[in-house]
Amino acid sequence: MIAGHFGLAAAVKAARPAIPLWMLMLATAWLDVVFIPLYLIGVEKIDGAGGYGEGVIHADYTHSLVGAVVLAALFGAVAAWRLDRQAGFVLGGVVFSHWLLDLVVHRADLPVLPGNAGDLPVFGFGLWRSPGVSAVVEVLLLVVGIGLYWREAAKHDPKRACTLGLTSALFGAVTITADLLGI
Ligand SMILES: [Zn+2]
């Protein structure tokens, strides 16, 4: 899931226009951003990747419940320091929303504790088992998010809103393509 996360970021941008869009986009993808270096050094893995929603993801640190809370708190703290307290809470919440959305689509591969310590039950409702349905959910998130963002921007500057809306729609199309290719 890439498109769905960005759809949510766009919706939050509509509600909190003062927060820079790039920060919201970074926040929504933060768990996956931290996943990349851990993947490269072999600490976190994906099994059976190659198509949309086909991977079983062993992101036992970044995508553990406690890991996600810690990463959200860190991101929120930096945002509160750079922007303000409220923006810190919003951005921390956006980071954690990644885990909640992943919980819906992932097969049971999200642990509670980092490194799946204690071998507790792992979570994931597995919507990816129905790729058609989960793709529709992601596209809906994206369309609604961009739509809200577009509408909010149009209140202030309709021309700029058009450029912003089309740019984010194009970006959304790229994220959906990346999703469908199983990136
Ligand atoms: Zn993720």
Backbone and ligand atoms as CSV (ligand in chain L), in Angstrom:
chain,resi,resn,atom,element,x,y,z
A,1,MET,N,N,0.841,-1.203,0.000
A,1,MET,CA,C,0.000,0.000,0.000
A,1,MET,C,C,0.871,1.246,0.000
A,2,ILE,N,N,0.754,2.009,-1.057
A,2,ILE,CA,C,1.451,3.303,-1.119
A,2,ILE,C,C,0.393,4.379,-1.334
A,3,ALA,N,N,-0.459,4.143,-2.355
A,3,ALA,CA,C,-1.467,5.134,-2.739
A,3,ALA,C,C,-2.386,5.500,-1.569
A,4,GLY,N,N,-2.852,4.486,-0.832
A,4,GLY,CA,C,-3.776,4.732,0.285
A,4,GLY,C,C,-3.163,5.643,1.332
A,5,HIS,N,N,-1.884,5.411,1.639
A,5,HIS,CA,C,-1.208,6.251,2.643
A,5,HIS,C,C,-1.154,7.715,2.173
A,6,PHE,N,N,-0.839,7.902,0.890
A,6,PHE,CA,C,-0.752,9.279,0.387
A,6,PHE,C,C,-2.123,9.942,0.308
A,7,GLY,N,N,-3.155,9.137,0.031
A,7,GLY,CA,C,-4.524,9.671,0.035
A,7,GLY,C,C,-4.859,10.244,1.399
A,8,LEU,N,N,-4.479,9.512,2.440
A,8,LEU,CA,C,-4.747,9.977,3.802
A,8,LEU,C,C,-3.982,11.279,4.084
A,9,ALA,N,N,-2.731,11.336,3.620
A,9,ALA,CA,C,-1.929,12.559,3.830
A,9,ALA,C,C,-2.594,13.759,3.159
A,10,ALA,N,N,-3.133,13.548,1.951
A,10,ALA,CA,C,-3.795,14.644,1.230
A,10,ALA,C,C,-5.034,15.115,1.986
A,11,ALA,N,N,-5.778,14.153,2.571
A,11,ALA,CA,C,-6.976,14.513,3.334
A,11,ALA,C,C,-6.592,15.336,4.567
A,12,VAL,N,N,-5.501,14.963,5.230
A,12,VAL,CA,C,-5.062,15.716,6.413
A,12,VAL,C,C,-4.596,17.112,6.002
A,13,LYS,N,N,-3.978,17.214,4.836
A,13,LYS,CA,C,-3.539,18.530,4.333
A,13,LYS,C,C,-4.741,19.464,4.181
A,14,ALA,N,N,-5.874,18.884,3.718
A,14,ALA,CA,C,-7.073,19.711,3.553
A,14,ALA,C,C,-7.552,20.246,4.899
A,15,ALA,N,N,-7.419,19.413,5.951
A,15,ALA,CA,C,-7.899,19.813,7.272
A,15,ALA,C,C,-6.885,20.701,7.998
A,16,ARG,N,N,-5.618,20.530,7.694
A,16,ARG,CA,C,-4.547,21.284,8.369
A,16,ARG,C,C,-3.634,21.923,7.321
A,17,PRO,N,N,-4.150,22.936,6.587
A,17,PRO,CA,C,-3.390,23.493,5.465
A,17,PRO,C,C,-2.041,24.093,5.871
A,18,ALA,N,N,-1.874,24.440,7.154
A,18,ALA,CA,C,-0.627,25.090,7.555
A,18,ALA,C,C,0.554,24.121,7.597
A,19,ILE,N,N,0.259,22.822,7.702
A,19,ILE,CA,C,1.363,21.851,7.758
A,19,ILE,C,C,1.869,21.600,6.331
A,20,PRO,N,N,3.192,21.716,6.098
A,20,PRO,CA,C,3.705,21.514,4.739
A,20,PRO,C,C,3.364,20.119,4.205
A,21,LEU,N,N,2.978,20.086,2.923
A,21,LEU,CA,C,2.563,18.818,2.314
A,21,LEU,C,C,3.686,17.780,2.358
A,22,TRP,N,N,4.929,18.248,2.140
A,22,TRP,CA,C,6.038,17.281,2.101
A,22,TRP,C,C,6.191,16.592,3.460
A,23,MET,N,N,5.906,17.328,4.540
A,23,MET,CA,C,6.022,16.735,5.874
A,23,MET,C,C,4.947,15.665,6.080
A,24,LEU,N,N,3.732,15.961,5.582
A,24,LEU,CA,C,2.645,14.983,5.690
A,24,LEU,C,C,2.954,13.726,4.873
A,25,MET,N,N,3.559,13.956,3.679
A,25,MET,CA,C,3.881,12.815,2.819
A,25,MET,C,C,4.985,11.976,3.438
A,26,LEU,N,N,5.952,12.658,4.044
A,26,LEU,CA,C,7.038,11.929,4.714
A,26,LEU,C,C,6.479,11.158,5.912
A,27,ALA,N,N,5.562,11.801,6.657
A,27,ALA,CA,C,4.990,11.170,7.848
A,27,ALA,C,C,4.204,9.913,7.467
A,28,THR,N,N,3.399,10.020,6.400
A,28,THR,CA,C,2.538,8.902,6.022
A,28,THR,C,C,3.365,7.696,5.569
A,29,ALA,N,N,4.556,7.981,5.022
A,29,ALA,CA,C,5.413,6.900,4.508
A,29,ALA,C,C,6.553,6.570,5.474
A,30,TRP,N,N,6.574,7.204,6.648
A,30,TRP,CA,C,7.749,7.135,7.522
A,30,TRP,C,C,8.170,5.705,7.887
A,31,LEU,N,N,7.196,4.831,8.204
A,31,LEU,CA,C,7.551,3.456,8.573
A,31,LEU,C,C,8.245,2.751,7.408
A,32,ASP,N,N,7.774,3.023,6.171
A,32,ASP,CA,C,8.390,2.396,5.000
A,32,ASP,C,C,9.745,3.030,4.688
A,33,VAL,N,N,9.883,4.334,4.985
A,33,VAL,CA,C,11.169,5.021,4.754
A,33,VAL,C,C,12.234,4.401,5.664
A,34,VAL,N,N,11.876,4.179,6.929
A,34,VAL,CA,C,12.831,3.580,7.874
A,34,VAL,C,C,13.066,2.107,7.518
A,35,PHE,N,N,12.045,1.487,6.913
A,35,PHE,CA,C,12.165,0.083,6.489
A,35,PHE,C,C,13.281,-0.094,5.446
A,36,ILE,N,N,13.449,0.889,4.548
A,36,ILE,CA,C,14.378,0.723,3.409
A,36,ILE,C,C,15.818,0.385,3.858
A,37,PRO,N,N,16.448,1.214,4.736
A,37,PRO,CA,C,17.819,0.841,5.155
A,37,PRO,C,C,17.871,-0.498,5.894
A,38,LEU,N,N,16.822,-0.802,6.676
A,38,LEU,CA,C,16.813,-2.076,7.405
A,38,LEU,C,C,16.670,-3.247,6.428
A,39,TYR,N,N,15.918,-3.015,5.345
A,39,TYR,CA,C,15.768,-4.026,4.287
A,39,TYR,C,C,17.104,-4.245,3.586
A,40,LEU,N,N,17.802,-3.128,3.314
A,40,LEU,CA,C,19.070,-3.217,2.583
A,40,LEU,C,C,20.132,-3.967,3.384
A,41,ILE,N,N,20.101,-3.841,4.706
A,41,ILE,CA,C,21.098,-4.574,5.501
A,41,ILE,C,C,20.553,-5.944,5.959
A,42,GLY,N,N,19.355,-6.281,5.487
A,42,GLY,CA,C,18.841,-7.635,5.705
A,42,GLY,C,C,18.161,-7.865,7.050
A,43,VAL,N,N,17.890,-6.789,7.800
A,43,VAL,CA,C,17.224,-6.950,9.101
A,43,VAL,C,C,15.727,-7.187,8.889
A,44,GLU,N,N,15.146,-6.480,7.899
A,44,GLU,CA,C,13.729,-6.674,7.589
A,44,GLU,C,C,13.633,-7.237,6.165
A,45,LYS,N,N,12.609,-8.054,5.899
A,45,LYS,CA,C,12.540,-8.760,4.609
A,45,LYS,C,C,11.122,-8.777,4.053
A,46,ILE,N,N,11.041,-9.038,2.741
A,46,ILE,CA,C,9.731,-9.309,2.127
A,46,ILE,C,C,9.824,-10.673,1.453
A,47,ASP,N,N,8.891,-11.571,1.761
A,47,ASP,CA,C,8.843,-12.865,1.083
A,47,ASP,C,C,7.752,-12.831,0.029
A,48,GLY,N,N,8.060,-13.404,-1.110
A,48,GLY,CA,C,7.030,-13.596,-2.126
A,48,GLY,C,C,6.510,-12.313,-2.734
A,49,ALA,N,N,7.363,-11.279,-2.803
A,49,ALA,CA,C,6.937,-10.033,-3.439
A,49,ALA,C,C,6.904,-10.221,-4.947
A,50,GLY,N,N,6.402,-9.271,-5.664
A,50,GLY,CA,C,6.414,-9.362,-7.113
A,50,GLY,C,C,5.094,-8.950,-7.727
A,51,GLY,N,N,4.032,-8.924,-6.957
A,51,GLY,CA,C,2.755,-8.475,-7.495
A,51,GLY,C,C,2.022,-7.708,-6.427
A,52,TYR,N,N,0.901,-7.125,-6.804
A,52,TYR,CA,C,0.163,-6.298,-5.847
A,52,TYR,C,C,-0.307,-7.124,-4.658
A,53,GLY,N,N,0.119,-6.739,-3.470
A,53,GLY,CA,C,-0.359,-7.372,-2.242
A,53,GLY,C,C,0.067,-8.814,-2.055
A,54,GLU,N,N,1.116,-9.239,-2.775
A,54,GLU,CA,C,1.502,-10.652,-2.673
A,54,GLU,C,C,2.554,-10.908,-1.614
A,55,GLY,N,N,3.174,-9.852,-1.122
A,55,GLY,CA,C,4.290,-10.045,-0.198
A,55,GLY,C,C,3.854,-10.336,1.227
A,56,VAL,N,N,4.628,-11.219,1.884
A,56,VAL,CA,C,4.515,-11.335,3.335
A,56,VAL,C,C,5.714,-10.556,3.859
A,57,ILE,N,N,5.424,-9.528,4.629
A,57,ILE,CA,C,6.465,-8.559,4.969
A,57,ILE,C,C,6.959,-8.816,6.385
A,58,HIS,N,N,8.249,-9.035,6.492
A,58,HIS,CA,C,8.832,-9.229,7.828
A,58,HIS,C,C,9.522,-7.936,8.242
A,59,ALA,N,N,8.701,-6.932,8.499
A,59,ALA,CA,C,9.224,-5.652,8.962
A,59,ALA,C,C,9.001,-5.614,10.469
A,60,ASP,N,N,9.745,-6.497,11.153
A,60,ASP,CA,C,9.433,-6.767,12.560
A,60,ASP,C,C,9.792,-5.635,13.514
A,61,TYR,N,N,10.551,-4.660,13.029
A,61,TYR,CA,C,10.871,-3.518,13.894
A,61,TYR,C,C,10.001,-2.324,13.522
A,62,THR,N,N,10.109,-1.879,12.240
A,62,THR,CA,C,9.378,-0.674,11.823
A,62,THR,C,C,7.868,-0.873,11.861
A,63,HIS,N,N,7.406,-2.094,11.554
A,63,HIS,CA,C,5.969,-2.333,11.468
A,63,HIS,C,C,5.437,-3.139,12.654
A,64,SER,N,N,6.210,-3.178,13.752
A,64,SER,CA,C,5.637,-3.746,14.975
A,64,SER,C,C,4.794,-2.639,15.609
A,65,LEU,N,N,3.804,-3.034,16.404
A,65,LEU,CA,C,2.930,-2.022,17.016
A,65,LEU,C,C,3.743,-1.039,17.868
A,66,VAL,N,N,4.615,-1.582,18.706
A,66,VAL,CA,C,5.412,-0.717,19.583
A,66,VAL,C,C,6.416,0.107,18.754
A,67,GLY,N,N,7.017,-0.530,17.738
A,67,GLY,CA,C,7.955,0.189,16.859
A,67,GLY,C,C,7.268,1.365,16.177
A,68,ALA,N,N,6.028,1.136,15.698
A,68,ALA,CA,C,5.282,2.197,15.009
A,68,ALA,C,C,4.968,3.341,15.975
A,69,VAL,N,N,4.610,2.987,17.222
A,69,VAL,CA,C,4.314,4.028,18.215
A,69,VAL,C,C,5.579,4.854,18.490
A,70,VAL,N,N,6.718,4.173,18.627
A,70,VAL,CA,C,7.980,4.879,18.901
A,70,VAL,C,C,8.344,5.782,17.719
A,71,LEU,N,N,8.249,5.250,16.489
A,71,LEU,CA,C,8.592,6.054,15.309
A,71,LEU,C,C,7.643,7.251,15.164
A,72,ALA,N,N,6.361,7.036,15.500
A,72,ALA,CA,C,5.378,8.131,15.440
A,72,ALA,C,C,5.713,9.199,16.483
A,73,ALA,N,N,6.089,8.747,17.688
A,73,ALA,CA,C,6.401,9.696,18.760
A,73,ALA,C,C,7.641,10.515,18.402
A,74,LEU,N,N,8.653,9.851,17.824
A,74,LEU,CA,C,9.880,10.563,17.448
A,74,LEU,C,C,9.579,11.600,16.367
A,75,PHE,N,N,8.829,11.171,15.349
A,75,PHE,CA,C,8.489,12.078,14.249
A,75,PHE,C,C,7.678,13.250,14.792
A,76,GLY,N,N,6.707,12.926,15.652
A,76,GLY,CA,C,5.851,13.967,16.232
A,76,GLY,C,C,6.658,14.953,17.065
A,77,ALA,N,N,7.647,14.423,17.811
A,77,ALA,CA,C,8.461,15.299,18.667
A,77,ALA,C,C,9.275,16.271,17.822
A,78,VAL,N,N,9.875,15.767,16.731
A,78,VAL,CA,C,10.666,16.645,15.856
A,78,VAL,C,C,9.747,17.687,15.213
A,79,ALA,N,N,8.548,17.237,14.776
A,79,ALA,CA,C,7.596,18.165,14.151
A,79,ALA,C,C,7.135,19.236,15.150
A,80,ALA,N,N,6.914,18.817,16.408
A,80,ALA,CA,C,6.481,19.781,17.423
A,80,ALA,C,C,7.562,20.827,17.660
A,81,TRP,N,N,8.804,20.387,17.592
A,81,TRP,CA,C,9.941,21.294,17.782
A,81,TRP,C,C,10.097,22.238,16.582
A,82,ARG,N,N,9.943,21.702,15.346
A,82,ARG,CA,C,10.135,22.518,14.143
A,82,ARG,C,C,8.911,23.391,13.848
A,83,LEU,N,N,7.702,22.868,14.110
A,83,LEU,CA,C,6.481,23.625,13.780
A,83,LEU,C,C,5.828,24.074,15.090
A,84,ASP,N,N,4.837,23.326,15.535
A,84,ASP,CA,C,4.260,23.612,16.856
A,84,ASP,C,C,3.681,22.316,17.417
A,85,ARG,N,N,3.232,22.413,18.669
A,85,ARG,CA,C,2.773,21.242,19.402
A,85,ARG,C,C,1.646,20.500,18.673
A,86,GLN,N,N,0.689,21.296,18.181
A,86,GLN,CA,C,-0.470,20.677,17.527
A,86,GLN,C,C,-0.040,19.933,16.253
A,87,ALA,N,N,0.847,20.585,15.481
A,87,ALA,CA,C,1.349,19.932,14.260
A,87,ALA,C,C,2.084,18.649,14.630
A,88,GLY,N,N,2.773,18.658,15.769
A,88,GLY,CA,C,3.477,17.463,16.240
A,88,GLY,C,C,2.517,16.319,16.479
A,89,PHE,N,N,1.388,16.632,17.122
A,89,PHE,CA,C,0.389,15.585,17.374
A,89,PHE,C,C,-0.202,15.075,16.059
A,90,VAL,N,N,-0.529,16.018,15.168
A,90,VAL,CA,C,-1.140,15.612,13.890
A,90,VAL,C,C,-0.171,14.727,13.112
A,91,LEU,N,N,1.091,15.156,13.005
A,91,LEU,CA,C,2.060,14.398,12.202
A,91,LEU,C,C,2.383,13.048,12.862
A,92,GLY,N,N,2.455,13.026,14.189
A,92,GLY,CA,C,2.645,11.750,14.880
A,92,GLY,C,C,1.489,10.805,14.572
A,93,GLY,N,N,0.273,11.358,14.563
A,93,GLY,CA,C,-0.914,10.566,14.244
A,93,GLY,C,C,-0.874,10.042,12.812
A,94,VAL,N,N,-0.396,10.877,11.895
A,94,VAL,CA,C,-0.309,10.441,10.495
A,94,VAL,C,C,0.706,9.298,10.373
A,95,VAL,N,N,1.831,9.398,11.098
A,95,VAL,CA,C,2.812,8.300,11.071
A,95,VAL,C,C,2.137,7.019,11.556
A,96,PHE,N,N,1.386,7.102,12.656
A,96,PHE,CA,C,0.775,5.886,13.201
A,96,PHE,C,C,-0.352,5.362,12.305
A,97,SER,N,N,-1.000,6.265,11.552
A,97,SER,CA,C,-2.074,5.820,10.649
A,97,SER,C,C,-1.544,4.808,9.635
A,98,HIS,N,N,-0.238,4.900,9.332
A,98,HIS,CA,C,0.375,3.942,8.399
A,98,HIS,C,C,0.180,2.512,8.923
A,99,TRP,N,N,0.414,2.334,10.220
A,99,TRP,CA,C,0.293,0.989,10.814
A,99,TRP,C,C,-1.153,0.512,10.743
A,100,LEU,N,N,-2.091,1.438,11.021
A,100,LEU,CA,C,-3.511,1.058,11.016
A,100,LEU,C,C,-3.973,0.652,9.618
A,101,LEU,N,N,-3.540,1.423,8.597
A,101,LEU,CA,C,-3.936,1.066,7.230
A,101,LEU,C,C,-3.267,-0.242,6.809
A,102,ASP,N,N,-1.989,-0.396,7.201
A,102,ASP,CA,C,-1.300,-1.649,6.882
A,102,ASP,C,C,-1.977,-2.832,7.573
A,103,LEU,N,N,-2.488,-2.590,8.785
A,103,LEU,CA,C,-3.175,-3.645,9.536
A,103,LEU,C,C,-4.346,-4.206,8.722
A,104,VAL,N,N,-5.025,-3.338,7.996
A,104,VAL,CA,C,-6.182,-3.770,7.207
A,104,VAL,C,C,-5.748,-4.657,6.037
A,105,VAL,N,N,-4.672,-4.283,5.355
A,105,VAL,CA,C,-4.323,-4.998,4.117
A,105,VAL,C,C,-3.325,-6.136,4.304
A,106,HIS,N,N,-2.381,-5.982,5.251
A,106,HIS,CA,C,-1.328,-7.005,5.396
A,106,HIS,C,C,-1.902,-8.360,5.775
A,107,ARG,N,N,-1.250,-9.417,5.251
A,107,ARG,CA,C,-1.527,-10.739,5.811
A,107,ARG,C,C,-0.957,-10.709,7.222
A,108,ALA,N,N,-1.296,-11.679,8.067
A,108,ALA,CA,C,-0.847,-11.611,9.464
A,108,ALA,C,C,0.682,-11.602,9.527
A,109,ASP,N,N,1.253,-10.402,9.511
A,109,ASP,CA,C,2.714,-10.298,9.588
A,109,ASP,C,C,3.162,-9.086,10.413
A,110,LEU,N,N,2.212,-8.456,11.119
A,110,LEU,CA,C,2.567,-7.289,11.931
A,110,LEU,C,C,2.664,-7.697,13.410
A,111,PRO,N,N,3.881,-7.709,13.962
A,111,PRO,CA,C,4.024,-8.120,15.360
A,111,PRO,C,C,3.702,-7.001,16.342
A,112,VAL,N,N,3.574,-7.365,17.605
A,112,VAL,CA,C,3.316,-6.361,18.641
A,112,VAL,C,C,4.630,-5.711,19.071
A,113,LEU,N,N,5.608,-6.559,19.423
A,113,LEU,CA,C,6.876,-6.027,19.934
A,113,LEU,C,C,7.938,-6.027,18.841
A,114,PRO,N,N,8.877,-5.068,18.886
A,114,PRO,CA,C,9.961,-5.039,17.901
A,114,PRO,C,C,10.709,-6.371,17.872
A,115,GLY,N,N,11.028,-6.822,16.643
A,115,GLY,CA,C,11.749,-8.082,16.491
A,115,GLY,C,C,10.869,-9.277,16.815
A,116,ASN,N,N,9.567,-9.051,16.897
A,116,ASN,CA,C,8.603,-10.082,17.293
A,116,ASN,C,C,9.056,-10.769,18.584
A,117,ALA,N,N,9.568,-9.978,19.511
A,117,ALA,CA,C,10.020,-10.501,20.788
A,117,ALA,C,C,8.871,-11.190,21.500
A,118,GLY,N,N,9.170,-12.302,22.128
A,118,GLY,CA,C,8.160,-13.025,22.912
A,118,GLY,C,C,7.237,-13.862,22.059
A,119,ASP,N,N,7.444,-13.807,20.699
A,119,ASP,CA,C,6.609,-14.598,19.791
A,119,ASP,C,C,5.116,-14.443,20.050
A,120,LEU,N,N,4.681,-13.215,20.265
A,120,LEU,CA,C,3.250,-12.955,20.493
A,120,LEU,C,C,2.501,-13.102,19.163
A,121,PRO,N,N,1.171,-13.149,19.207
A,121,PRO,CA,C,0.423,-13.253,17.943
A,121,PRO,C,C,0.746,-12.083,17.007
A,122,VAL,N,N,0.744,-12.363,15.690
A,122,VAL,CA,C,0.980,-11.307,14.704
A,122,VAL,C,C,-0.353,-10.919,14.071
A,123,PHE,N,N,-0.430,-9.677,13.584
A,123,PHE,CA,C,-1.707,-9.145,13.127
A,123,PHE,C,C,-1.716,-8.750,11.652
A,124,GLY,N,N,-2.904,-8.650,11.100
A,124,GLY,CA,C,-3.108,-8.258,9.715
A,124,GLY,C,C,-4.409,-8.875,9.244
A,125,PHE,N,N,-5.355,-8.018,8.805
A,125,PHE,CA,C,-6.663,-8.550,8.408
A,125,PHE,C,C,-6.631,-9.170,7.006
A,126,GLY,N,N,-5.540,-8.931,6.254
A,126,GLY,CA,C,-5.333,-9.657,5.007
A,126,GLY,C,C,-6.212,-9.250,3.841
A,127,LEU,N,N,-6.600,-7.968,3.773
A,127,LEU,CA,C,-7.429,-7.539,2.632
A,127,LEU,C,C,-6.707,-7.770,1.296
A,128,TRP,N,N,-5.371,-7.847,1.354
A,128,TRP,CA,C,-4.597,-8.110,0.126
A,128,TRP,C,C,-4.939,-9.450,-0.507
A,129,ARG,N,N,-5.580,-10.336,0.282
A,129,ARG,CA,C,-5.977,-11.617,-0.313
A,129,ARG,C,C,-7.040,-11.401,-1.365
A,130,SER,N,N,-7.742,-10.258,-1.289
A,130,SER,CA,C,-8.685,-9.881,-2.348
A,130,SER,C,C,-8.118,-8.615,-3.007
A,131,PRO,N,N,-7.144,-8.811,-3.929
A,131,PRO,CA,C,-6.435,-7.655,-4.482
A,131,PRO,C,C,-7.373,-6.631,-5.122
A,132,GLY,N,N,-8.449,-7.110,-5.772
A,132,GLY,CA,C,-9.378,-6.182,-6.425
A,132,GLY,C,C,-9.999,-5.242,-5.405
A,133,VAL,N,N,-10.486,-5.826,-4.297
A,133,VAL,CA,C,-11.154,-5.014,-3.273
A,133,VAL,C,C,-10.159,-4.041,-2.646
A,134,SER,N,N,-8.961,-4.530,-2.299
A,134,SER,CA,C,-8.027,-3.639,-1.618
A,134,SER,C,C,-7.535,-2.544,-2.566
A,135,ALA,N,N,-7.399,-2.851,-3.872
A,135,ALA,CA,C,-6.998,-1.808,-4.828
A,135,ALA,C,C,-8.077,-0.729,-4.899
A,136,VAL,N,N,-9.349,-1.156,-4.871
A,136,VAL,CA,C,-10.449,-0.182,-4.913
A,136,VAL,C,C,-10.419,0.697,-3.655
A,137,VAL,N,N,-10.163,0.079,-2.493
A,137,VAL,CA,C,-10.093,0.847,-1.239
A,137,VAL,C,C,-8.972,1.884,-1.329
A,138,GLU,N,N,-7.823,1.472,-1.859
A,138,GLU,CA,C,-6.690,2.402,-1.974
A,138,GLU,C,C,-7.012,3.555,-2.918
A,139,VAL,N,N,-7.614,3.218,-4.065
A,139,VAL,CA,C,-7.949,4.267,-5.036
A,139,VAL,C,C,-8.972,5.223,-4.421
A,140,LEU,N,N,-9.936,4.667,-3.665
A,140,LEU,CA,C,-10.934,5.522,-3.013
A,140,LEU,C,C,-10.272,6.486,-2.028
A,141,LEU,N,N,-9.351,5.949,-1.215
A,141,LEU,CA,C,-8.632,6.802,-0.258
A,141,LEU,C,C,-7.927,7.941,-0.991
A,142,LEU,N,N,-7.308,7.574,-2.102
A,142,LEU,CA,C,-6.560,8.557,-2.881
A,142,LEU,C,C,-7.490,9.611,-3.486
A,143,VAL,N,N,-8.582,9.142,-4.097
A,143,VAL,CA,C,-9.511,10.072,-4.764
A,143,VAL,C,C,-10.148,11.015,-3.730
A,144,VAL,N,N,-10.587,10.438,-2.600
A,144,VAL,CA,C,-11.212,11.276,-1.569
A,144,VAL,C,C,-10.187,12.266,-1.010
A,145,GLY,N,N,-8.978,11.784,-0.717
A,145,GLY,CA,C,-7.930,12.645,-0.148
A,145,GLY,C,C,-7.580,13.796,-1.079
A,146,ILE,N,N,-7.344,13.472,-2.349
A,146,ILE,CA,C,-6.973,14.519,-3.311
A,146,ILE,C,C,-8.159,15.463,-3.536
A,147,GLY,N,N,-9.371,14.883,-3.566
A,147,GLY,CA,C,-10.576,15.705,-3.745
A,147,GLY,C,C,-10.716,16.732,-2.630
A,148,LEU,N,N,-10.514,16.306,-1.374
A,148,LEU,CA,C,-10.624,17.222,-0.230
A,148,LEU,C,C,-9.543,18.306,-0.308
A,149,TYR,N,N,-8.349,17.869,-0.651
A,149,TYR,CA,C,-7.207,18.787,-0.759
A,149,TYR,C,C,-7.478,19.847,-1.847
A,150,TRP,N,N,-7.966,19.378,-2.971
A,150,TRP,CA,C,-8.285,20.230,-4.113
A,150,TRP,C,C,-9.344,21.262,-3.706
A,151,ARG,N,N,-10.420,20.761,-3.053
A,151,ARG,CA,C,-11.526,21.637,-2.658
A,151,ARG,C,C,-11.053,22.717,-1.685
A,152,GLU,N,N,-10.224,22.318,-0.723
A,152,GLU,CA,C,-9.724,23.271,0.264
A,152,GLU,C,C,-8.844,24.336,-0.413
A,153,ALA,N,N,-7.955,23.881,-1.325
A,153,ALA,CA,C,-7.055,24.813,-2.014
A,153,ALA,C,C,-7.859,25.769,-2.898
A,154,ALA,N,N,-8.961,25.261,-3.499
A,154,ALA,CA,C,-9.767,26.080,-4.415
A,154,ALA,C,C,-10.448,27.246,-3.701
A,155,LYS,N,N,-10.661,27.101,-2.382
A,155,LYS,CA,C,-11.290,28.187,-1.627
A,155,LYS,C,C,-10.400,29.424,-1.635
A,156,HIS,N,N,-9.104,29.214,-1.694
A,156,HIS,CA,C,-8.168,30.335,-1.599
A,156,HIS,C,C,-7.689,30.816,-2.966
A,157,ASP,N,N,-7.397,29.882,-3.848
A,157,ASP,CA,C,-6.824,30.250,-5.140
A,157,ASP,C,C,-7.177,29.168,-6.169
A,158,PRO,N,N,-8.318,29.352,-6.870
A,158,PRO,CA,C,-8.805,28.299,-7.768
A,158,PRO,C,C,-7.784,27.860,-8.821
A,159,LYS,N,N,-7.025,28.829,-9.346
A,159,LYS,CA,C,-6.077,28.464,-10.413
A,159,LYS,C,C,-4.978,27.557,-9.864
A,160,ARG,N,N,-4.446,27.978,-8.711
A,160,ARG,CA,C,-3.373,27.203,-8.090
A,160,ARG,C,C,-3.909,25.832,-7.664
A,161,ALA,N,N,-5.161,25.820,-7.222
A,161,ALA,CA,C,-5.776,24.563,-6.787
A,161,ALA,C,C,-5.821,23.569,-7.939
A,162,CYS,N,N,-6.074,24.088,-9.139
A,162,CYS,CA,C,-6.155,23.229,-10.316
A,162,CYS,C,C,-4.790,22.580,-10.569
A,163,THR,N,N,-3.733,23.404,-10.520
A,163,THR,CA,C,-2.382,22.865,-10.728
A,163,THR,C,C,-2.045,21.850,-9.634
A,164,LEU,N,N,-2.346,22.223,-8.380
A,164,LEU,CA,C,-2.047,21.324,-7.254
A,164,LEU,C,C,-2.815,20.016,-7.386
A,165,GLY,N,N,-4.101,20.140,-7.725
A,165,GLY,CA,C,-4.955,18.952,-7.848
A,165,GLY,C,C,-4.452,18.026,-8.940
A,166,LEU,N,N,-4.110,18.617,-10.093
A,166,LEU,CA,C,-3.654,17.778,-11.200
A,166,LEU,C,C,-2.300,17.145,-10.881
A,167,THR,N,N,-1.409,17.930,-10.226
A,167,THR,CA,C,-0.104,17.378,-9.857
A,167,THR,C,C,-0.279,16.217,-8.893
A,168,SER,N,N,-1.164,16.405,-7.895
A,168,SER,CA,C,-1.309,15.312,-6.929
A,168,SER,C,C,-2.033,14.124,-7.559
A,169,ALA,N,N,-2.942,14.376,-8.516
A,169,ALA,CA,C,-3.592,13.257,-9.203
A,169,ALA,C,C,-2.554,12.456,-10.001
A,170,LEU,N,N,-1.623,13.174,-10.633
A,170,LEU,CA,C,-0.557,12.512,-11.391
A,170,LEU,C,C,0.329,11.695,-10.449
A,171,PHE,N,N,0.671,12.328,-9.316
A,171,PHE,CA,C,1.476,11.641,-8.315
A,171,PHE,C,C,0.734,10.401,-7.801
A,172,GLY,N,N,-0.580,10.563,-7.611
A,172,GLY,CA,C,-1.410,9.441,-7.157
A,172,GLY,C,C,-1.365,8.299,-8.163
A,173,ALA,N,N,-1.416,8.640,-9.457
A,173,ALA,CA,C,-1.367,7.610,-10.495
A,173,ALA,C,C,-0.040,6.853,-10.422
A,174,VAL,N,N,1.046,7.589,-10.131
A,174,VAL,CA,C,2.363,6.944,-10.004
A,174,VAL,C,C,2.368,5.981,-8.806
A,175,THR,N,N,1.767,6.425,-7.682
A,175,THR,CA,C,1.771,5.556,-6.495
A,175,THR,C,C,0.919,4.298,-6.731
A,176,ILE,N,N,-0.187,4.457,-7.468
A,176,ILE,CA,C,-1.023,3.278,-7.749
A,176,ILE,C,C,-0.254,2.306,-8.643
A,177,THR,N,N,0.452,2.865,-9.643
A,177,THR,CA,C,1.236,2.000,-10.523
A,177,THR,C,C,2.289,1.257,-9.711
A,178,ALA,N,N,2.961,1.983,-8.793
A,178,ALA,CA,C,3.980,1.344,-7.958
A,178,ALA,C,C,3.350,0.233,-7.127
A,179,ASP,N,N,2.159,0.507,-6.596
A,179,ASP,CA,C,1.434,-0.502,-5.814
A,179,ASP,C,C,1.162,-1.748,-6.647
A,180,LEU,N,N,0.622,-1.515,-7.857
A,180,LEU,CA,C,0.206,-2.634,-8.685
A,180,LEU,C,C,1.404,-3.464,-9.149
A,181,LEU,N,N,2.570,-2.787,-9.266
A,181,LEU,CA,C,3.777,-3.508,-9.667
A,181,LEU,C,C,4.384,-4.246,-8.472
A,182,GLY,N,N,3.810,-3.996,-7.289
A,182,GLY,CA,C,4.297,-4.698,-6.099
A,182,GLY,C,C,5.573,-4.115,-5.539
A,183,ILE,N,N,5.789,-2.823,-5.791
A,183,ILE,CA,C,6.987,-2.164,-5.247
A,183,ILE,C,C,6.800,-1.887,-3.771
L,1,ZN,ZN,ZN,4.173,-0.127,5.401
